[in-house]
Amino acid sequence: MRDRNDVTAGREVPEQRRILAVLVFSQILSGAGLAAGITVGALLAEEMLGSTGLAGVPSALFTAGAALGALGIGQICRRYGRRPGLALGYAVGALGSLGVVVAAAVGSAVLLFLALLVYGAGTSTGLMARYAGADLASPERRGRAVSTVLFATTLGAVVGPNLVTLTGEVAHSWGIPRLAGPFLLAVAAFGAAAVALAALLRPDPLRLAEKLAAAQEAVAAGSPVEDVADRTEPRLNRREVVIGTSVMVLTQLVMIAIMTMTPVHMQAHGHGTQAAGLVIALHVGAMFLPSPLTGLLVDRLGRRWIAGASGLTLAVAGLLAALAPPHSVPALATALVLLGIGWNFGLISGTAIVTDALPPARRASAQGLVDVGIALAGAAGGMSSGLVVVVGGYPTLALAGGVLALAVLPVVAWSVRRPAHTDTAPASSHAEPEPK
């Protein structure tokens, strides 16, 4: 039995440290799998299809697959807990990665597209793991918990793109196209992450969070901690969910669109896959490496201040990418680093806003729906990016993305000016601090 004072004070439970450690380990593994599609997906499609206009299709397909994966994983987590949901998601991602390798080996574009849809489930799992890190976190440390899980993705995600040449040689030695090499790494990375979560993510963070929330309600009502059968569940704060989701959707749309076509743009101007891999590695590092600082800022300065900063940072990134000389790797890398930082700001602040607004019993399914919206935004960005480049060029795409990112600012302004409203008691006692 837990101490009554601990329950009422809402202190973080000892299990949180172990759960974060397991999530960190699995995210390090899965990061390499995540990087495969980002780095060579567009190049592989361009090579197999012989069309730059269709080079954005892989990004659109695996982000569409991520939408389906997020919906399915959210429902599995709601019914059975985080452990089976996340483990199954990574297992499906490994299967999709294997399908991409087979498609490249036999030269089947249809199989490639189907496999990329399945591969997307693995990428959605990597992002949905951040919610598991926040399940048992106190409101005052929620941003840092989310950022810890995201930061763990950095090692694999940065190392992965730099193994393009090595994995390509391995694939070539097996009679497989070189660009399919990173997906061989993804098979092993996602598979290992699935096994690690299935074996080690105990206790299940979502199930424990639900029990603790019920105990807090029972204590507040003057009932014994064990007597929770007749508790009344607080409703979610729908407006806050919309605000947090809007921030994440906009930042995902802009980031995916510009990122997807950068390797294609570089290759069209004489850069090799190694240079493109380096730029994408720096970008992916910027997506996750600042996470500890971002989480601290989200908790200390407030969710909305960092959300606003994401829109401004992405706008600057788009402008720099549009103005960067196409033969300058440092200029393109700088723009892509800022693109990653802006995405990081938006994802962590938006995740904290959404999680604050959801009671534990309703988190998994609602978070799955939120990530469906994020994935669909990424699919739209990936699908449209190639067409925009064909019609107007890469600078037009980058500039349009930067302008679109500024839409985050009115969303944040609207959320500050209008008082929050919930139908019942708020799901979290968290009050956003005033900026210091």
C-alpha positions in Angstrom: 0.0 0.0 0.0 1.3 3.5 -0.9 1.6 6.1 1.8 -1.5 8.4 1.9 0.7 11.5 1.9 2.5 10.4 -1.2 -0.8 9.8 -3.0 -2.2 13.2 -2.1 1.0 15.1 -2.8 1.2 13.6 -6.3 4.9 12.8 -5.9 6.6 10.8 -8.6 6.7 7.1 -7.9 10.0 5.2 -7.6 9.1 3.1 -10.7 9.4 6.2 -12.9 13.2 6.0 -12.9 13.2 2.4 -14.0 10.6 3.0 -16.7 12.5 5.9 -18.1 15.7 3.8 -18.2 13.9 1.1 -20.2 12.4 3.6 -22.6 15.8 5.3 -23.1 17.4 2.0 -24.0 14.6 1.1 -26.5 14.7 4.5 -28.0 18.5 4.3 -28.6 17.8 1.1 -30.6 14.8 2.4 -32.5 16.5 5.7 -33.5 18.6 3.9 -36.1 15.5 2.4 -37.6 13.8 5.8 -37.7 16.7 7.3 -39.6 16.5 4.8 -42.5 13.4 6.2 -44.1 14.4 9.8 -43.5 17.8 9.4 -45.1 17.3 7.3 -48.1 13.6 6.8 -48.6 13.2 9.6 -51.2 16.4 8.6 -52.9 15.3 4.9 -53.1 12.0 5.9 -54.6 13.6 8.2 -57.1 16.0 5.5 -58.2 13.3 2.9 -58.5 10.7 5.1 -60.2 13.0 7.4 -62.1 11.0 10.5 -61.2 11.8 13.4 -58.8 8.2 14.4 -58.7 7.4 11.1 -56.9 10.4 11.2 -54.6 8.2 12.6 -51.8 5.9 9.5 -52.0 7.9 7.4 -49.5 7.7 10.1 -46.8 4.0 10.4 -47.4 3.5 6.6 -47.3 5.4 6.0 -44.1 3.8 8.9 -42.4 0.4 7.7 -43.6 1.4 4.3 -42.1 2.4 6.2 -39.0 -1.2 7.5 -38.8 -2.6 4.0 -38.9 0.0 2.8 -36.5 -0.7 5.6 -34.0 -4.4 4.8 -34.1 -3.9 1.1 -33.6 -1.2 1.5 -31.0 -3.3 4.0 -29.1 -6.2 1.5 -28.9 -3.9 -1.4 -27.9 -2.4 0.8 -25.1 -5.8 1.8 -23.9 -7.0 -1.8 -23.6 -3.8 -3.6 -22.6 -1.2 -1.0 -21.5 1.9 0.7 -23.0 4.1 -2.4 -23.0 2.2 -4.6 -25.5 1.2 -1.6 -27.6 4.8 -0.2 -28.0 6.4 -3.7 -28.4 3.9 -4.7 -31.1 4.4 -1.4 -32.9 8.2 -1.9 -33.2 7.7 -5.5 -34.3 5.5 -4.3 -37.1 8.1 -1.6 -38.0 10.7 -4.3 -38.3 8.5 -6.3 -40.6 7.9 -3.2 -42.8 11.7 -2.5 -43.0 12.2 -6.1 -44.2 9.5 -5.6 -46.8 11.4 -2.5 -48.1 14.6 -4.5 -48.5 12.7 -7.3 -50.4 11.0 -4.7 -52.6 14.3 -3.1 -53.5 15.9 -6.5 -54.2 13.1 -7.6 -56.6 12.5 -4.1 -58.0 8.8 -3.9 -57.1 7.5 -0.4 -56.6 4.1 -1.8 -55.5 5.7 -3.9 -52.7 7.9 -0.9 -51.8 4.9 1.3 -51.3 3.1 -1.3 -49.2 6.2 -2.0 -47.1 6.6 1.7 -46.4 3.1 1.9 -45.0 4.0 -0.9 -42.6 7.4 0.7 -41.8 5.5 3.8 -40.7 4.1 1.9 -37.7 7.7 1.7 -36.4 8.2 5.4 -36.7 4.9 6.2 -35.0 5.9 3.9 -32.1 9.1 5.9 -31.6 7.1 9.1 -31.1 4.4 7.5 -29.1 6.9 6.3 -26.6 7.2 9.8 -25.3 3.8 9.5 -23.8 4.9 6.5 -21.8 7.6 8.6 -20.3 5.1 11.2 -19.2 2.5 8.8 -17.7 4.0 8.8 -14.2 5.8 12.2 -14.3 4.6 14.9 -11.9 3.1 18.0 -13.8 6.2 20.0 -12.8 8.5 17.5 -14.5 6.4 16.4 -17.4 8.3 18.3 -20.0 11.6 16.9 -18.8 10.2 13.3 -18.8 9.1 13.7 -22.4 12.4 15.2 -23.4 14.4 12.4 -21.8 12.6 9.8 -24.0 13.1 11.9 -27.1 16.8 12.7 -26.3 17.5 8.9 -26.1 16.6 8.7 -29.8 19.5 10.9 -30.7 22.3 8.3 -30.6 20.6 5.9 -33.0 19.1 8.6 -35.2 22.4 10.4 -35.6 24.5 7.2 -36.1 22.1 5.7 -38.6 22.4 8.2 -41.4 26.2 8.1 -41.1 26.1 4.3 -41.7 24.5 4.8 -45.2 27.7 3.9 -47.0 28.6 0.9 -44.7 25.1 -0.6 -44.8 24.9 0.1 -48.5 28.1 -2.0 -49.0 26.6 -4.8 -46.9 23.4 -4.7 -49.0 25.4 -4.6 -52.3 27.4 -7.7 -51.2 24.1 -9.5 -50.7 22.9 -8.5 -54.2 20.6 -5.8 -52.9 20.6 -2.2 -54.0 22.8 0.0 -51.9 20.1 2.4 -50.9 18.2 -0.4 -49.2 21.1 -0.9 -46.8 19.8 1.4 -44.0 16.6 -0.6 -43.9 18.6 -3.7 -43.1 19.7 -1.8 -40.0 16.1 -0.8 -39.3 15.0 -4.5 -39.2 17.5 -5.2 -36.4 17.0 -1.9 -34.6 13.2 -2.1 -34.4 13.2 -5.8 -33.7 15.6 -5.3 -30.7 13.5 -2.4 -29.4 10.4 -4.6 -29.5 12.1 -7.4 -27.5 13.5 -4.9 -25.0 10.1 -3.3 -24.3 8.2 -6.6 -24.1 10.7 -8.0 -21.6 11.6 -5.0 -19.5 8.8 -2.4 -19.4 7.4 -3.4 -16.0 5.3 -2.2 -14.3 3.2 -0.9 -17.2 3.4 3.0 -16.7 -0.1 3.7 -18.0 -1.8 1.1 -15.8 0.1 2.3 -12.8 -0.8 5.9 -13.6 -4.4 5.0 -13.8 -4.2 3.3 -10.3 -2.5 6.3 -8.8 -5.0 8.7 -10.3 -7.9 6.6 -8.9 -6.2 6.6 -5.5 -5.8 10.4 -5.5 -9.5 10.8 -6.3 -10.4 8.4 -3.5 -8.3 10.2 -0.9 -9.6 13.6 -2.0 -13.1 12.3 -1.5 -12.3 11.0 2.0 -12.5 7.4 0.9 -9.9 4.6 1.6 -7.2 4.5 -1.1 -8.3 1.0 -2.0 -12.0 2.0 -2.5 -12.0 3.3 -6.0 -14.9 1.5 -7.6 -17.3 4.5 -7.6 -14.8 7.2 -8.5 -15.9 9.9 -10.9 -13.4 10.5 -13.7 -12.6 14.1 -14.7 -13.2 15.0 -18.3 -10.5 16.1 -20.6 -9.9 19.7 -21.5 -10.8 19.6 -25.1 -9.6 23.1 -26.0 -6.1 22.5 -24.6 -5.9 19.2 -26.6 -6.8 21.2 -29.8 -4.1 23.8 -29.0 -1.4 21.2 -28.3 -2.3 19.2 -31.3 -2.4 22.2 -33.6 1.2 23.1 -32.6 2.5 19.6 -33.3 0.6 19.3 -36.6 1.9 22.5 -38.0 5.5 21.8 -36.9 5.4 18.3 -38.3 4.0 19.4 -41.7 6.7 22.1 -42.2 9.5 19.9 -41.0 8.6 16.8 -43.1 8.1 18.9 -46.3 11.4 20.6 -46.2 13.4 17.7 -44.8 12.1 15.2 -47.4 13.3 17.1 -50.4 16.6 18.3 -49.1 18.6 15.1 -50.0 17.0 15.2 -53.5 17.9 18.9 -53.8 21.5 18.1 -52.8 21.9 15.2 -55.2 20.5 17.3 -58.0 23.4 19.8 -57.4 26.2 17.2 -57.4 26.3 16.1 -53.8 26.7 12.4 -53.0 24.8 10.3 -50.5 27.5 10.8 -47.9 27.0 14.6 -47.9 23.2 14.2 -47.8 23.6 11.7 -45.0 25.7 14.1 -43.0 23.1 16.9 -43.4 20.3 14.7 -42.4 22.3 13.3 -39.5 22.8 16.9 -38.2 19.1 17.6 -38.8 18.0 14.5 -36.9 20.4 15.3 -34.1 18.9 18.7 -33.8 15.4 17.1 -33.7 16.3 15.2 -30.5 19.6 16.5 -29.0 18.2 19.7 -27.5 15.4 17.8 -25.8 16.8 18.0 -22.2 17.1 21.8 -22.5 13.7 22.1 -24.2 12.0 20.0 -21.5 13.5 22.2 -18.8 12.4 25.4 -20.6 8.9 23.9 -21.1 8.6 23.2 -17.4 10.2 26.5 -16.2 9.0 29.1 -18.8 5.8 27.5 -19.8 4.4 25.4 -22.6 3.1 28.2 -24.7 6.3 30.3 -24.8 8.2 27.4 -26.2 5.4 26.6 -28.7 5.7 30.2 -30.0 9.5 29.8 -30.2 8.9 26.7 -32.4 7.0 28.7 -35.0 9.6 31.4 -35.2 12.5 29.0 -35.4 10.9 27.0 -38.2 10.2 30.3 -40.1 13.9 31.2 -39.9 14.9 27.7 -41.0 12.7 27.9 -44.1 14.1 31.3 -45.0 17.7 30.1 -44.7 17.0 26.9 -46.7 15.5 29.0 -49.5 18.4 31.4 -49.6 21.2 28.8 -49.1 23.5 28.3 -52.1 22.7 24.8 -53.4 26.4 23.9 -53.5 27.0 24.9 -49.9 26.7 22.0 -47.5 27.3 24.2 -44.4 24.5 26.5 -45.4 22.0 23.7 -46.0 23.1 22.0 -42.8 22.5 25.2 -40.8 19.0 25.5 -42.1 18.2 21.8 -41.4 19.6 22.1 -37.9 17.3 25.0 -37.2 14.4 23.0 -38.8 15.1 20.2 -36.3 15.3 22.5 -33.3 12.0 24.2 -34.3 10.3 20.7 -34.5 11.7 19.8 -31.2 10.3 22.9 -29.5 6.9 22.2 -31.0 6.7 18.5 -30.2 7.7 18.7 -26.6 5.6 21.8 -25.7 2.6 20.4 -27.6 3.0 17.0 -25.9 3.1 18.6 -22.5 0.0 20.7 -23.3 -2.0 17.6 -24.5 -0.9 15.4 -21.6 -1.8 18.1 -19.0 -5.3 18.1 -20.4 -5.9 14.3 -20.3 -6.8 12.1 -17.3 -4.8 8.9 -17.3 -7.8 6.6 -18.2 -8.3 8.5 -21.4 -4.8 9.3 -22.4 -3.8 6.4 -24.6 -6.7 6.5 -27.1 -6.7 10.4 -27.2 -3.0 10.5 -27.7 -3.3 8.0 -30.4 -5.8 10.2 -32.2 -3.5 13.2 -31.7 -0.6 11.3 -33.3 -2.9 10.3 -36.2 -3.3 14.0 -36.9 0.5 14.6 -36.7 1.2 11.7 -39.0 -1.4 12.8 -41.6 0.2 16.3 -41.5 3.6 14.6 -42.2 2.0 12.6 -45.0 0.6 15.8 -46.6 4.0 17.5 -46.3 5.8 14.5 -47.8 3.4 14.0 -50.7 3.2 17.7 -51.7 6.9 18.4 -51.3 8.0 16.7 -54.5 5.3 18.4 -56.5 6.1 21.8 -55.2 9.8 21.3 -56.0 9.0 20.2 -59.6 6.7 23.3 -60.1 8.6 26.0 -58.2 11.9 24.6 -57.0 13.3 23.8 -53.6 13.6 27.5 -52.5 9.9 27.9 -53.1 9.1 24.9 -50.9 11.4 26.1 -48.1 10.0 29.6 -48.1 6.4 28.4 -48.2 7.2 26.1 -45.2 8.7 29.0 -43.3 5.6 31.2 -43.8 3.3 28.3 -42.8 5.2 27.8 -39.6 4.2 31.3 -38.5 0.6 30.0 -38.1 1.8 28.6 -34.8 1.9 32.2 -33.4 -1.9 33.0 -33.6 -2.7 29.6 -32.1 -0.5 30.3 -29.1 -1.9 33.9 -28.8 -5.5 32.6 -28.9 -4.7 30.0 -26.2 -3.3 32.7 -23.9 -6.1 35.2 -24.3 -9.0 32.9 -23.9 -9.5 31.3 -20.5 -9.5 27.5 -20.4 -12.8 25.7 -19.9 -13.5 22.2 -18.8 -16.8 20.5 -18.1 -15.6 19.2 -14.8 -12.5 19.3 -12.6 -9.3 19.7 -14.6 -7.3 16.5 -15.4 -4.1 18.0 -14.0 -3.3 20.3 -11.2 -0.5 21.8 -13.2 -0.6 25.6 -13.5 1.7 27.0 -16.1 4.3 29.2 -14.5 4.9 32.8 -15.4 8.0 33.4 -17.5 11.0 34.4 -15.5 
